[in-house]
Amino acid sequence: MACGYNNTGAGDYPGNTLRLLCALLLLGLSVNICSARFMDEEEQEEKTEQLQRLQKRISQMREVLNQTRDDHDRARNQLRDIEVRISHHTRELKYINARLGQQDRRLQKLFRDRDKYQKDLHIHRRILSRQLQVNYMMGSQAYLKLLLSQDNAAAAGRTISYYDYFNRSRTERIDEAGRVLARVEQVQNDIEHEKQRLVKLRSHSQTRRSELQAASRERGVIVAKLSHELENKSLSLQRMLEDEKQLQKLLQTISELLPDSSDPAQRNQAFAGLRGRLSWPVQGRIKQVFGKNRGSSRVQWNGVIITANPGREVRAVSHGRVAYADWLRGYGLLLIIDHGQGYMSLYGHNQVLFKETGDWVDSNDVIATVGNSGGQDENGLYFEIRFKGKPANPNLWCKKRGS
């Protein structure tokens, strides 16, 4: 008995060990999966906190930049307020116009539905009219007459069936006519409501247009004042140097606080591999100013200017995360996209910004519209590409013209 017990135990021992090992492996795998999930959640929370710190830091920088030191700075702050207001009005006007288009299309559909239902109602009324005429000619005792006029039960049964079918058909026609009439009335009510909405939207649109025109006139006065003050070349140079310094400080802050823009759901090629293959952010005439002096100053252009009509769509050149979307002195309404691994693209002098800090964008997404914010005389997009804060020639990164 003892030998038998020992032999049985010895024979089962490897199987028990295998099952124990499998259990331990499964337990370890579960722990690893849970740990990975926990790390993903921790990483996500950390990135969210980093983004919040960036937004707070940018707000603090904005407050410092907005402090007035002299009349020129006060004028620039006024310009900022006006151009931000113009951006809001333009964006809202664009939204209102889109809503007006939708409402107009819906109203036209309601008109078509009404015409269709009225035709259906006309047909049902005509059929009912014929049926009522036949019923009147047969008289109120038609059912009894038809029944008594039959010679045998089979014919009487058929007559009753025909008469019942006729009555059911007439009842269905009446019910259907009632339903069509109800639909016509509902569509008529919908049309009246849509007309009221259109009247309100058009009134709101006219108000926004008036406000936009007034803000544009204010902007013109401020821009003329700034242009007159900057006729002093030394003052102009000082302002350009200050603007570039502020941008550098902003980019440094973004690099320090913004988490790496690597979206796990995005499988696009890394930005570094897109050199020479990027599409230009907007269609227009490209001024090859990169590396050249700005006017007679020693300040160089770090990007290119793409002249285009105001309101033309500006698109992201590649996937990334919006690191900045606000007004910045010297660049107007500026949007910066962080593409990861130290690469960023900058879009300045916009009319309207459609994205906010923290938003993810894909290549070719509409992010803004062309404008002349920042006190510019001409409409156009200022476009830069930077690697670790240093400007890179956009002409080497974007496709050649005509390709």
Secondary structure as the mmCIF struct_conf table of DSSP 4:
data_model
#
loop_
_struct_conf.conf_type_id
_struct_conf.id
_struct_conf.beg_label_comp_id
_struct_conf.beg_label_asym_id
_struct_conf.beg_label_seq_id
_struct_conf.end_label_comp_id
_struct_conf.end_label_asym_id
_struct_conf.end_label_seq_id
HELX_RH_AL_P HELX_RH_AL_P1 ALA A 2 LEU A 65
TURN_TY1_P TURN_TY1_P1 ASN A 66 ASN A 66
BEND BEND1 ASP A 70 ASP A 70
HELX_RH_AL_P HELX_RH_AL_P2 ASP A 71 MET A 138
TURN_TY1_P TURN_TY1_P2 SER A 140 GLN A 141
HELX_RH_AL_P HELX_RH_AL_P3 ALA A 142 LEU A 148
TURN_TY1_P TURN_TY1_P3 SER A 149 SER A 149
BEND BEND2 ASP A 151 ASN A 152
HELX_RH_AL_P HELX_RH_AL_P4 ALA A 153 GLU A 229
TURN_TY1_P TURN_TY1_P4 LEU A 230 GLU A 231
BEND BEND3 ASN A 232 ASN A 232
HELX_RH_AL_P HELX_RH_AL_P5 LYS A 233 LEU A 257
BEND BEND4 LEU A 258 LEU A 258
HELX_LH_PP_P HELX_LH_PP_P1 PRO A 259 ASP A 260
TURN_TY1_P TURN_TY1_P5 PRO A 264 ALA A 265
HELX_LH_PP_P HELX_LH_PP_P2 ASN A 268 ALA A 270
HELX_RH_3T_P HELX_RH_3T_P1 PHE A 271 LEU A 274
TURN_TY1_P TURN_TY1_P6 ARG A 275 ARG A 277
STRN STRN1 LEU A 278 LEU A 278
HELX_LH_PP_P HELX_LH_PP_P3 SER A 279 TRP A 280
BEND BEND5 PRO A 281 VAL A 282
BEND BEND6 GLY A 284 GLY A 284
STRN STRN2 ARG A 285 LYS A 287
TURN_TY1_P TURN_TY1_P7 PHE A 290 GLY A 291
BEND BEND7 LYS A 292 LYS A 292
STRN STRN3 ASN A 293 ASN A 293
BEND BEND8 ARG A 294 ARG A 294
TURN_TY1_P TURN_TY1_P8 GLY A 295 SER A 296
BEND BEND9 SER A 297 ARG A 298
HELX_LH_PP_P HELX_LH_PP_P4 VAL A 299 VAL A 299
STRN STRN4 GLN A 300 GLN A 300
HELX_LH_PP_P HELX_LH_PP_P5 TRP A 301 TRP A 301
BEND BEND10 ASN A 302 GLY A 303
STRN STRN5 VAL A 304 THR A 307
TURN_TY1_P TURN_TY1_P9 PRO A 310 GLY A 311
STRN STRN6 GLU A 313 ARG A 315
BEND BEND11 VAL A 317 HIS A 319
STRN STRN7 GLY A 320 LEU A 328
TURN_TY1_P TURN_TY1_P10 ARG A 329 TYR A 331
STRN STRN8 GLY A 332 GLY A 340
TURN_TY1_P TURN_TY1_P11 GLN A 341 GLY A 342
STRN STRN9 TYR A 343 LEU A 353
TURN_TY1_P TURN_TY1_P12 THR A 357 GLY A 358
STRN STRN10 TRP A 360 VAL A 361
TURN_TY1_P TURN_TY1_P13 SER A 363 ASN A 364
STRN STRN11 VAL A 366 VAL A 370
TURN_TY1_P TURN_TY1_P14 SER A 373 GLY A 375
BEND BEND12 ASP A 377 GLU A 378
STRN STRN12 GLY A 380 PHE A 387
TURN_TY1_P TURN_TY1_P15 LYS A 388 GLY A 389
STRN STRN13 LYS A 390 ALA A 392
HELX_RH_AL_P HELX_RH_AL_P6 PRO A 394 TRP A 397
STRN STRN14 CYS A 398 CYS A 398
HELX_LH_PP_P HELX_LH_PP_P6 LYS A 399 LYS A 400
TURN_TY1_P TURN_TY1_P16 ARG A 401 GLY A 402
#
